[in-house]
Amino acid sequence: MDCSTRLTVTGATGTIGSHVVRLLTERGVPFRAMSRRERPGGVRADFDDPASLARAVADVDTVFLVTVPPRADRGPRHRPGDGRAGGGRP
């Protein structure tokens, strides 16, 4: 990958994202680490907050969208009270 490419890694502190972050770091590839919590050197963003997402992906060429697929036994991944059918996640 061209090191001039600007990247954002979503879920950078999660199980999968943290491995992507480690590999990018080892290879000297600059990136922006996105997570729901404020972290040193990262950007806080949440998929339920469009403005925060816009900041997280501003001026980047590539986004690593790292997420865990929903499990059938947990139902849809919606938060309680968000107005969508299906309930919340445990």
QUICORPE-V503526 format. One record per residue. N is the residue number from 1. SS is DSSP state (a for helix, b for strand, c for the rest). D_CENTER is the distance of its C-alpha to the mean C-alpha in Angstrom with 1 decimal. Layout:
N;SS;D_CENTER  N;SS;D_CENTER
This chain:
1;c;20.0  2;c;21.5  3;c;20.4  4;c;20.8  5;c;17.8  6;c;15.1  7;b;11.5  8;b;8.0  9;b;5.7  10;c;1.9  11;c;3.2  12;c;5.9  13;c;8.4  14;c;8.6  15;a;11.4  16;a;10.2  17;a;7.6  18;a;10.4  19;a;12.8  20;a;11.2  21;a;11.2  22;a;14.8  23;a;16.0  24;a;15.0  25;a;16.6  26;a;19.6  27;c;20.1  28;c;20.0  29;c;17.4  30;c;16.0  31;c;12.3  32;b;10.0  33;b;7.7  34;b;5.1  35;b;5.4  36;c;7.7  37;c;10.6  38;c;12.4  39;c;12.7  40;c;15.3  41;c;14.4  42;b;10.8  43;b;9.6  44;b;9.2  45;c;7.6  46;c;7.8  47;c;8.1  48;c;11.7  49;c;12.3  50;a;12.8  51;a;14.2  52;a;11.2  53;a;9.1  54;a;12.3  55;a;12.4  56;a;9.0  57;a;10.2  58;c;13.9  59;c;16.0  60;c;13.7  61;c;15.1  62;b;12.4  63;b;8.8  64;b;7.6  65;c;6.0  66;c;5.9  67;c;7.1  68;c;10.6  69;c;13.2  70;c;15.2  71;c;18.4  72;a;21.6  73;a;23.1  74;a;20.5  75;c;20.8  76;c;18.2  77;c;15.0  78;c;16.3  79;c;17.0  80;c;20.7  81;c;22.4  82;c;19.9  83;c;22.8  84;c;21.5  85;c;23.7  86;c;22.7  87;c;22.3  88;c;19.5  89;c;17.7  90;c;19.6
